[in-house]
């Protein structure tokens, strides 16, 4: 995987250890599968301990890698702190952090309770900030490592607090990519569009089957290819690359008319 010198984060020939949040379903599970296939040992984080154990055992059996699990709800400060501590453990270094844990609300801003909005902010912004801080220190000292922050194409569009949170992830990732590249660390923002996972089902939103809906394995394959090339952004799918490019030129007032897409 690429760094400033185009070497992998684990440049001694071993794939190294990857920590993935939200690892039991959707994009996080696909990352765990693809990284295990590449030979990474894994630290998997999720709220559902039983499901986490099932996923870990399946990955061990299929790929012969070591898989550690941590049950944690990133909204809970003490549980988030435990994941931070794991990332700072110099005796068990993490070479790649995938900040994937998701949180979505179906309703518009004023239709949601403010505590729900705050919990979403905790997962999408606070957890990304704190876990990145915990991981980057050791990576910079070792001169290698990587962080993939799962953002969204929504970051380029006016879609309420979710969009604003993802815009923060993009801005933070772009800054960190430049800041830590000289120290051998690659940071990338992955910006998916609609993807065929459980995410929308958990929001009680109907999942589509049109060309706008990406296959999750395609998404993660393209993301890892872009990460290997040292790219700051990964936007899989030509349709979403087009949307992200056009969004720079279309007035927000016009874009805002489409904010109900993906909420039905």
Secondary structure in CASP SS format (residue, H / E / C, confidence):
PFRMAT SS
TARGET T0000
AUTHOR 0000-0000-0000
METHOD secondary structure of the structure
MODEL  1
X C 1.00
X C 1.00
X C 1.00
X C 1.00
X C 1.00
X C 1.00
X C 1.00
X C 1.00
X C 1.00
X C 1.00
X C 1.00
X C 1.00
X C 1.00
X C 1.00
X C 1.00
X C 1.00
X E 1.00
X E 1.00
X E 1.00
X E 1.00
X E 1.00
X C 1.00
X C 1.00
X C 1.00
X C 1.00
X H 1.00
X H 1.00
X H 1.00
X H 1.00
X H 1.00
X H 1.00
X H 1.00
X H 1.00
X H 1.00
X H 1.00
X H 1.00
X H 1.00
X C 1.00
X C 1.00
X C 1.00
X E 1.00
X E 1.00
X E 1.00
X E 1.00
X E 1.00
X E 1.00
X C 1.00
X C 1.00
X H 1.00
X H 1.00
X H 1.00
X H 1.00
X H 1.00
X H 1.00
X H 1.00
X H 1.00
X H 1.00
X H 1.00
X H 1.00
X H 1.00
X H 1.00
X H 1.00
X H 1.00
X C 1.00
X C 1.00
X C 1.00
X E 1.00
X E 1.00
X E 1.00
X E 1.00
X E 1.00
X C 1.00
X C 1.00
X C 1.00
X C 1.00
X C 1.00
X H 1.00
X H 1.00
X H 1.00
X H 1.00
X H 1.00
X H 1.00
X H 1.00
X H 1.00
X H 1.00
X H 1.00
X H 1.00
X H 1.00
X C 1.00
X H 1.00
X H 1.00
X H 1.00
X C 1.00
X C 1.00
X C 1.00
X E 1.00
X E 1.00
X E 1.00
X E 1.00
X C 1.00
X C 1.00
X C 1.00
X C 1.00
X C 1.00
X C 1.00
X C 1.00
X C 1.00
X C 1.00
X H 1.00
X H 1.00
X H 1.00
X C 1.00
X C 1.00
X H 1.00
X H 1.00
X H 1.00
X H 1.00
X H 1.00
X H 1.00
X H 1.00
X H 1.00
X H 1.00
X H 1.00
X H 1.00
X H 1.00
X H 1.00
X H 1.00
X H 1.00
X H 1.00
X H 1.00
X H 1.00
X H 1.00
X H 1.00
X H 1.00
X H 1.00
X H 1.00
X H 1.00
X H 1.00
X H 1.00
X H 1.00
X H 1.00
X H 1.00
X C 1.00
X C 1.00
X E 1.00
X E 1.00
X E 1.00
X E 1.00
X E 1.00
X E 1.00
X C 1.00
X C 1.00
X H 1.00
X H 1.00
X H 1.00
X H 1.00
X C 1.00
X C 1.00
X C 1.00
X H 1.00
X H 1.00
X H 1.00
X H 1.00
X H 1.00
X H 1.00
X H 1.00
X H 1.00
X H 1.00
X H 1.00
X H 1.00
X H 1.00
X H 1.00
X H 1.00
X H 1.00
X H 1.00
X H 1.00
X H 1.00
X H 1.00
X H 1.00
X H 1.00
X H 1.00
X C 1.00
X C 1.00
X C 1.00
X E 1.00
X E 1.00
X E 1.00
X E 1.00
X E 1.00
X E 1.00
X C 1.00
X C 1.00
X C 1.00
X C 1.00
X E 1.00
X C 1.00
X C 1.00
X C 1.00
X H 1.00
X H 1.00
X H 1.00
X H 1.00
X C 1.00
X C 1.00
X C 1.00
X C 1.00
X C 1.00
X C 1.00
X C 1.00
X C 1.00
X C 1.00
X C 1.00
X C 1.00
X E 1.00
X C 1.00
X H 1.00
X H 1.00
X H 1.00
X H 1.00
X H 1.00
X H 1.00
X H 1.00
X H 1.00
X H 1.00
X H 1.00
X H 1.00
X H 1.00
X H 1.00
X C 1.00
X C 1.00
X C 1.00
X C 1.00
X E 1.00
X E 1.00
X C 1.00
X C 1.00
X C 1.00
X H 1.00
X H 1.00
X H 1.00
X H 1.00
X H 1.00
X H 1.00
X H 1.00
X H 1.00
X H 1.00
X C 1.00
X C 1.00
X C 1.00
X C 1.00
X C 1.00
X H 1.00
X H 1.00
X H 1.00
X H 1.00
X H 1.00
X H 1.00
X H 1.00
X C 1.00
X C 1.00
X C 1.00
X C 1.00
X C 1.00
X C 1.00
END
